[in-house]
């Protein structure tokens, strides 16, 4: 009598990792995600480890998770993986106020982002 299982959103030869509430703006996060799109998973991991940007560590964790999902959950070959998609979305905004001159206040917006990394196995 139960509900039918949802269809899988991933293909047979791909795996994904989704990270919510990364404390940076989507624009800054997208700059790092751009650098790994289309690259082999091994090269992308090395590039992220040596990146100077702070948010690169969060992207590195997401990519490592996607590779682990591909290996353990889908049985894919790690050496043939590449980053097929890496996209960023907006999340919540923390709104804060800062005191300014003459009794006024200025709003400070602290954005959060979501990141999705999809790795796919190359057909060779």
PyMOL commands that set and color helices and strands:
alter all, ss='L'
color gray80, all
select helices_A, chain A and resi 26-36+41-49+56-72+78-80+101-103
alter helices_A, ss='H'
color red, helices_A
select strands_A, chain A and resi 14-22+81-99+105-121
alter strands_A, ss='S'
color yellow, strands_A
deselect
rebuild
show_as cartoon
